[in-house]
Amino acid sequence: MSRNKPLSYSRALTELEGIVGEIDSENADLDTLEEKIRRAAFLITFCREKLRNTEEEVKKILSEIEDSSSSEGEEAER
C-alpha cells in the first residue's frame, strides 16, 4: 500500500487488515516480519488516536448542542 497519500482511518485500517492477513498466512515472509509488526503497531496507535480524537469532538459537539438547546429554552421562558 502506498504511504505517499495522507493517512486516514479507513486507509490505516485496510492496511492493518492486510498486514494481519499476511502474518496469519502460512506464507508469511519472516525476513520482513519485524518491519510488518512495526508498521502494524504504528497503524494501531494511529487508529486509537484517531478514534479518541473523534470521540472527544463528538462529545464537544453534543455538549454545544445541549448548551444551545438549554439557552434557547431559558429564553423562551422569559
Distance bins in CASP14 RR format, pairs under 12 A and 6 or more apart:
PFRMAT RR
TARGET T0000
AUTHOR 0000-0000-0000
RMODE 2
METHOD distances of the structure
MODEL  1
1 7 0 0 0 0 0 1 0 0 0 0 0
1 8 0 0 0 0 0 1 0 0 0 0 0
1 10 0 0 0 0 0 1 0 0 0 0 0
1 11 1 0 0 1 0 0 0 0 0 0 0
1 12 0 0 0 0 1 0 0 0 0 0 0
1 13 0 0 0 0 0 1 0 0 0 0 0
1 14 1 0 0 1 0 0 0 0 0 0 0
1 15 1 0 1 0 0 0 0 0 0 0 0
1 16 0 0 0 0 1 0 0 0 0 0 0
1 17 0 0 0 0 0 1 0 0 0 0 0
1 18 0 0 0 0 1 0 0 0 0 0 0
1 19 0 0 0 0 1 0 0 0 0 0 0
1 22 0 0 0 0 0 1 0 0 0 0 0
1 36 0 0 0 0 0 1 0 0 0 0 0
1 39 0 0 0 0 1 0 0 0 0 0 0
1 43 0 0 0 0 0 1 0 0 0 0 0
2 11 0 0 0 0 1 0 0 0 0 0 0
2 14 0 0 0 0 0 1 0 0 0 0 0
2 15 0 0 0 0 1 0 0 0 0 0 0
3 11 0 0 0 0 1 0 0 0 0 0 0
3 12 0 0 0 0 0 1 0 0 0 0 0
3 15 0 0 0 0 1 0 0 0 0 0 0
3 39 0 0 0 0 1 0 0 0 0 0 0
3 42 0 0 0 0 0 1 0 0 0 0 0
3 43 0 0 0 0 0 1 0 0 0 0 0
3 46 0 0 0 0 0 1 0 0 0 0 0
4 11 0 0 0 0 0 1 0 0 0 0 0
5 11 1 0 0 1 0 0 0 0 0 0 0
5 12 0 0 0 0 0 1 0 0 0 0 0
5 14 0 0 0 0 0 1 0 0 0 0 0
5 15 0 0 0 0 0 1 0 0 0 0 0
6 12 0 0 0 0 0 1 0 0 0 0 0
6 46 0 0 0 0 0 1 0 0 0 0 0
7 13 0 0 0 0 0 1 0 0 0 0 0
7 14 0 0 0 0 0 1 0 0 0 0 0
7 15 0 0 0 0 1 0 0 0 0 0 0
7 16 0 0 0 0 0 1 0 0 0 0 0
7 39 0 0 0 0 0 1 0 0 0 0 0
7 42 0 0 0 0 1 0 0 0 0 0 0
7 43 0 0 0 0 1 0 0 0 0 0 0
7 45 0 0 0 0 0 1 0 0 0 0 0
7 46 1 0 0 1 0 0 0 0 0 0 0
7 47 0 0 0 0 1 0 0 0 0 0 0
7 49 0 0 0 0 0 1 0 0 0 0 0
7 50 0 0 0 0 1 0 0 0 0 0 0
8 14 0 0 0 0 1 0 0 0 0 0 0
8 15 0 0 0 0 0 1 0 0 0 0 0
8 43 0 0 0 0 0 1 0 0 0 0 0
8 46 0 0 0 0 1 0 0 0 0 0 0
8 47 0 0 0 0 0 1 0 0 0 0 0
8 50 0 0 0 0 1 0 0 0 0 0 0
8 54 0 0 0 0 0 1 0 0 0 0 0
9 15 0 0 0 0 0 1 0 0 0 0 0
9 16 0 0 0 0 0 1 0 0 0 0 0
9 43 0 0 0 0 1 0 0 0 0 0 0
9 44 0 0 0 0 0 1 0 0 0 0 0
9 46 1 0 0 1 0 0 0 0 0 0 0
9 47 1 0 0 1 0 0 0 0 0 0 0
9 48 0 0 0 0 0 1 0 0 0 0 0
9 49 0 0 0 0 1 0 0 0 0 0 0
9 50 1 0 1 0 0 0 0 0 0 0 0
9 51 1 0 0 1 0 0 0 0 0 0 0
9 52 0 0 0 0 0 1 0 0 0 0 0
9 53 0 0 0 0 0 1 0 0 0 0 0
9 54 0 0 0 0 1 0 0 0 0 0 0
10 16 0 0 0 0 0 1 0 0 0 0 0
10 17 0 0 0 0 0 1 0 0 0 0 0
10 43 0 0 0 0 0 1 0 0 0 0 0
10 46 0 0 0 0 0 1 0 0 0 0 0
10 47 0 0 0 0 1 0 0 0 0 0 0
10 50 0 0 0 0 1 0 0 0 0 0 0
11 17 0 0 0 0 0 1 0 0 0 0 0
11 18 0 0 0 0 0 1 0 0 0 0 0
11 43 0 0 0 0 1 0 0 0 0 0 0
11 46 0 0 0 0 1 0 0 0 0 0 0
11 47 0 0 0 0 0 1 0 0 0 0 0
11 50 0 0 0 0 0 1 0 0 0 0 0
12 18 0 0 0 0 0 1 0 0 0 0 0
12 19 0 0 0 0 0 1 0 0 0 0 0
12 39 0 0 0 0 0 1 0 0 0 0 0
12 40 0 0 0 0 0 1 0 0 0 0 0
12 41 0 0 0 0 0 1 0 0 0 0 0
12 42 0 0 0 0 1 0 0 0 0 0 0
12 43 1 0 1 0 0 0 0 0 0 0 0
12 44 0 0 0 0 1 0 0 0 0 0 0
12 45 0 0 0 0 1 0 0 0 0 0 0
12 46 1 0 1 0 0 0 0 0 0 0 0
12 47 1 0 1 0 0 0 0 0 0 0 0
12 48 0 0 0 0 0 1 0 0 0 0 0
12 49 0 0 0 0 0 1 0 0 0 0 0
12 50 1 0 0 1 0 0 0 0 0 0 0
12 51 0 0 0 0 0 1 0 0 0 0 0
13 19 0 0 0 0 0 1 0 0 0 0 0
13 20 0 0 0 0 0 1 0 0 0 0 0
13 40 0 0 0 0 0 1 0 0 0 0 0
13 43 1 0 0 1 0 0 0 0 0 0 0
13 44 0 0 0 0 1 0 0 0 0 0 0
13 46 0 0 0 0 1 0 0 0 0 0 0
13 47 1 0 0 1 0 0 0 0 0 0 0
13 48 0 0 0 0 0 1 0 0 0 0 0
13 50 0 0 0 0 1 0 0 0 0 0 0
13 51 0 0 0 0 0 1 0 0 0 0 0
14 20 0 0 0 0 0 1 0 0 0 0 0
14 21 0 0 0 0 0 1 0 0 0 0 0
14 43 0 0 0 0 1 0 0 0 0 0 0
14 47 0 0 0 0 0 1 0 0 0 0 0
15 21 0 0 0 0 0 1 0 0 0 0 0
15 22 0 0 0 0 0 1 0 0 0 0 0
15 36 0 0 0 0 0 1 0 0 0 0 0
15 39 1 0 0 1 0 0 0 0 0 0 0
15 40 0 0 0 0 1 0 0 0 0 0 0
15 42 0 0 0 0 1 0 0 0 0 0 0
15 43 1 0 1 0 0 0 0 0 0 0 0
15 44 0 0 0 0 0 1 0 0 0 0 0
15 46 0 0 0 0 1 0 0 0 0 0 0
15 47 0 0 0 0 0 1 0 0 0 0 0
16 22 0 0 0 0 0 1 0 0 0 0 0
16 23 0 0 0 0 0 1 0 0 0 0 0
16 36 0 0 0 0 0 1 0 0 0 0 0
16 37 0 0 0 0 0 1 0 0 0 0 0
16 39 0 0 0 0 1 0 0 0 0 0 0
16 40 1 0 1 0 0 0 0 0 0 0 0
16 41 0 0 0 0 1 0 0 0 0 0 0
16 42 0 0 0 0 1 0 0 0 0 0 0
16 43 1 0 1 0 0 0 0 0 0 0 0
16 44 1 0 0 1 0 0 0 0 0 0 0
16 45 0 0 0 0 0 1 0 0 0 0 0
16 46 0 0 0 0 1 0 0 0 0 0 0
16 47 1 0 0 1 0 0 0 0 0 0 0
16 48 0 0 0 0 0 1 0 0 0 0 0
17 23 0 0 0 0 0 1 0 0 0 0 0
17 24 0 0 0 0 0 1 0 0 0 0 0
17 40 0 0 0 0 1 0 0 0 0 0 0
17 43 0 0 0 0 1 0 0 0 0 0 0
17 44 0 0 0 0 0 1 0 0 0 0 0
17 47 0 0 0 0 0 1 0 0 0 0 0
18 24 0 0 0 0 1 0 0 0 0 0 0
18 25 0 0 0 0 1 0 0 0 0 0 0
18 28 0 0 0 0 0 1 0 0 0 0 0
18 36 0 0 0 0 1 0 0 0 0 0 0
18 39 0 0 0 0 0 1 0 0 0 0 0
18 40 0 0 0 0 1 0 0 0 0 0 0
18 43 0 0 0 0 1 0 0 0 0 0 0
19 25 0 0 0 0 0 1 0 0 0 0 0
19 28 0 0 0 0 0 1 0 0 0 0 0
19 29 0 0 0 0 0 1 0 0 0 0 0
19 32 0 0 0 0 0 1 0 0 0 0 0
19 33 0 0 0 0 0 1 0 0 0 0 0
19 35 0 0 0 0 1 0 0 0 0 0 0
19 36 1 0 1 0 0 0 0 0 0 0 0
19 37 0 0 0 0 1 0 0 0 0 0 0
19 38 0 0 0 0 0 1 0 0 0 0 0
19 39 1 0 0 1 0 0 0 0 0 0 0
19 40 1 0 1 0 0 0 0 0 0 0 0
19 41 0 0 0 0 0 1 0 0 0 0 0
19 42 0 0 0 0 0 1 0 0 0 0 0
19 43 1 0 0 1 0 0 0 0 0 0 0
19 44 0 0 0 0 0 1 0 0 0 0 0
20 28 0 0 0 0 0 1 0 0 0 0 0
20 36 0 0 0 0 1 0 0 0 0 0 0
20 37 0 0 0 0 0 1 0 0 0 0 0
20 39 0 0 0 0 0 1 0 0 0 0 0
20 40 1 0 0 1 0 0 0 0 0 0 0
20 43 0 0 0 0 1 0 0 0 0 0 0
20 44 0 0 0 0 0 1 0 0 0 0 0
21 27 0 0 0 0 0 1 0 0 0 0 0
21 28 0 0 0 0 1 0 0 0 0 0 0
21 36 0 0 0 0 1 0 0 0 0 0 0
21 40 0 0 0 0 0 1 0 0 0 0 0
22 28 1 0 1 0 0 0 0 0 0 0 0
22 29 1 0 0 1 0 0 0 0 0 0 0
22 30 0 0 0 0 0 1 0 0 0 0 0
22 32 0 0 0 0 1 0 0 0 0 0 0
22 33 0 0 0 0 1 0 0 0 0 0 0
22 35 0 0 0 0 0 1 0 0 0 0 0
22 36 1 0 0 1 0 0 0 0 0 0 0
22 37 0 0 0 0 0 1 0 0 0 0 0
22 39 0 0 0 0 0 1 0 0 0 0 0
22 40 0 0 0 0 1 0 0 0 0 0 0
23 29 0 0 0 0 1 0 0 0 0 0 0
23 30 0 0 0 0 0 1 0 0 0 0 0
23 32 0 0 0 0 0 1 0 0 0 0 0
23 33 1 0 0 1 0 0 0 0 0 0 0
23 34 0 0 0 0 0 1 0 0 0 0 0
23 35 0 0 0 0 0 1 0 0 0 0 0
23 36 1 0 0 1 0 0 0 0 0 0 0
23 37 1 0 0 1 0 0 0 0 0 0 0
23 39 0 0 0 0 0 1 0 0 0 0 0
23 40 1 0 0 1 0 0 0 0 0 0 0
24 33 0 0 0 0 0 1 0 0 0 0 0
24 36 0 0 0 0 0 1 0 0 0 0 0
24 40 0 0 0 0 0 1 0 0 0 0 0
25 33 0 0 0 0 0 1 0 0 0 0 0
25 36 0 0 0 0 0 1 0 0 0 0 0
27 33 0 0 0 0 0 1 0 0 0 0 0
28 34 0 0 0 0 0 1 0 0 0 0 0
28 35 0 0 0 0 0 1 0 0 0 0 0
28 36 0 0 0 0 1 0 0 0 0 0 0
28 37 0 0 0 0 0 1 0 0 0 0 0
29 35 0 0 0 0 1 0 0 0 0 0 0
29 36 0 0 0 0 1 0 0 0 0 0 0
30 36 0 0 0 0 0 1 0 0 0 0 0
30 37 0 0 0 0 0 1 0 0 0 0 0
32 38 0 0 0 0 0 1 0 0 0 0 0
32 39 0 0 0 0 1 0 0 0 0 0 0
32 40 0 0 0 0 0 1 0 0 0 0 0
33 39 0 0 0 0 0 1 0 0 0 0 0
33 40 0 0 0 0 0 1 0 0 0 0 0
34 40 0 0 0 0 0 1 0 0 0 0 0
34 41 0 0 0 0 0 1 0 0 0 0 0
35 41 0 0 0 0 0 1 0 0 0 0 0
35 42 0 0 0 0 0 1 0 0 0 0 0
36 42 0 0 0 0 0 1 0 0 0 0 0
36 43 0 0 0 0 0 1 0 0 0 0 0
37 43 0 0 0 0 0 1 0 0 0 0 0
37 44 0 0 0 0 0 1 0 0 0 0 0
38 44 0 0 0 0 0 1 0 0 0 0 0
38 45 0 0 0 0 0 1 0 0 0 0 0
39 45 0 0 0 0 0 1 0 0 0 0 0
39 46 0 0 0 0 0 1 0 0 0 0 0
40 46 0 0 0 0 0 1 0 0 0 0 0
40 47 0 0 0 0 0 1 0 0 0 0 0
41 47 0 0 0 0 0 1 0 0 0 0 0
41 48 0 0 0 0 0 1 0 0 0 0 0
42 48 0 0 0 0 0 1 0 0 0 0 0
42 49 0 0 0 0 0 1 0 0 0 0 0
43 49 0 0 0 0 0 1 0 0 0 0 0
43 50 0 0 0 0 0 1 0 0 0 0 0
44 50 0 0 0 0 0 1 0 0 0 0 0
44 51 0 0 0 0 0 1 0 0 0 0 0
45 51 0 0 0 0 0 1 0 0 0 0 0
45 52 0 0 0 0 0 1 0 0 0 0 0
46 52 0 0 0 0 0 1 0 0 0 0 0
46 53 0 0 0 0 0 1 0 0 0 0 0
47 53 0 0 0 0 0 1 0 0 0 0 0
47 54 0 0 0 0 0 1 0 0 0 0 0
48 54 0 0 0 0 0 1 0 0 0 0 0
48 55 0 0 0 0 0 1 0 0 0 0 0
49 55 0 0 0 0 0 1 0 0 0 0 0
49 56 0 0 0 0 0 1 0 0 0 0 0
50 56 0 0 0 0 0 1 0 0 0 0 0
50 57 0 0 0 0 0 1 0 0 0 0 0
51 57 0 0 0 0 0 1 0 0 0 0 0
51 58 0 0 0 0 0 1 0 0 0 0 0
52 58 0 0 0 0 0 1 0 0 0 0 0
52 59 0 0 0 0 0 1 0 0 0 0 0
53 59 0 0 0 0 0 1 0 0 0 0 0
53 60 0 0 0 0 0 1 0 0 0 0 0
54 60 0 0 0 0 0 1 0 0 0 0 0
54 61 0 0 0 0 0 1 0 0 0 0 0
55 61 0 0 0 0 0 1 0 0 0 0 0
55 62 0 0 0 0 0 1 0 0 0 0 0
56 62 0 0 0 0 0 1 0 0 0 0 0
56 63 0 0 0 0 0 1 0 0 0 0 0
57 63 0 0 0 0 0 1 0 0 0 0 0
57 64 0 0 0 0 0 1 0 0 0 0 0
58 64 0 0 0 0 0 1 0 0 0 0 0
58 65 0 0 0 0 0 1 0 0 0 0 0
59 65 0 0 0 0 0 1 0 0 0 0 0
59 66 0 0 0 0 0 1 0 0 0 0 0
60 66 0 0 0 0 0 1 0 0 0 0 0
60 67 0 0 0 0 0 1 0 0 0 0 0
61 67 0 0 0 0 0 1 0 0 0 0 0
61 68 0 0 0 0 0 1 0 0 0 0 0
62 68 0 0 0 0 0 1 0 0 0 0 0
62 69 0 0 0 0 0 1 0 0 0 0 0
63 69 0 0 0 0 0 1 0 0 0 0 0
63 70 0 0 0 0 0 1 0 0 0 0 0
64 70 0 0 0 0 0 1 0 0 0 0 0
64 71 0 0 0 0 0 1 0 0 0 0 0
65 71 0 0 0 0 0 1 0 0 0 0 0
65 72 0 0 0 0 0 1 0 0 0 0 0
66 72 0 0 0 0 0 1 0 0 0 0 0
66 73 0 0 0 0 0 1 0 0 0 0 0
67 73 0 0 0 0 0 1 0 0 0 0 0
67 74 0 0 0 0 0 1 0 0 0 0 0
68 74 0 0 0 0 0 1 0 0 0 0 0
68 75 0 0 0 0 0 1 0 0 0 0 0
69 75 0 0 0 0 0 1 0 0 0 0 0
69 76 0 0 0 0 0 1 0 0 0 0 0
70 76 0 0 0 0 0 1 0 0 0 0 0
70 77 0 0 0 0 0 1 0 0 0 0 0
71 77 0 0 0 0 0 1 0 0 0 0 0
71 78 0 0 0 0 0 1 0 0 0 0 0
72 78 0 0 0 0 0 1 0 0 0 0 0
END
